């Protein structure tokens, strides 16, 4: 249980185009999902917290108009990188919060590697 | 993860025991997590501590001291497949957001 999927697993796009990444909780409902970005040899940096049915909460320094997040259902959150630039090339990982045994845990998707040329 | 410190790299021998330490500073606290991350992959959940003490789960154990802002992950009977980065993360009070350390890259050698 507690499986999170991401699609696509990798994508190459041209500078100036937009890319949508999907995050799905496959066997549980997630009212809260998180989007992280990880550059090579660096830690995961939280970009935003996505709550079902409401606007996402963005971390300081993350442009909400550039990284559009939609959490339309309890099992799906999407991240759209608009007008992508080469510096947006990174590993994007989502996670979903699930309650197990009275405690909450975060389960991560497999990640999406974005390369902007 | 500026307020979470863990060693950058460690090397240990197959079959041995290794302890990865993590210290943290936070104004609120709602749990300490350890994740394993293999190169090019997303993190996988290992353990969660919210109370002081040792939590054992198979070959992996995690310890927490809230008063000291200190945790460690103990890996026993090391296997080559344990070579990975180990991320320490904490969650603030009233928040489900995780703040990650930079990770400790563990290399297991024969």
Interface residues (C-beta under 8 A of the other chain):
Chain A: X32 X34 X42 X43 X44 X45 X46 X49 X91 X93 X97 X103 X104 X105 X106 X107 X108 X109 X110 X111 X113
Chain B: X1 X31 X33 X35 X40 X41 X42 X43 X44 X45 X48 X50 X87 X96 X97 X98 X99 X100 X101 X102 X103
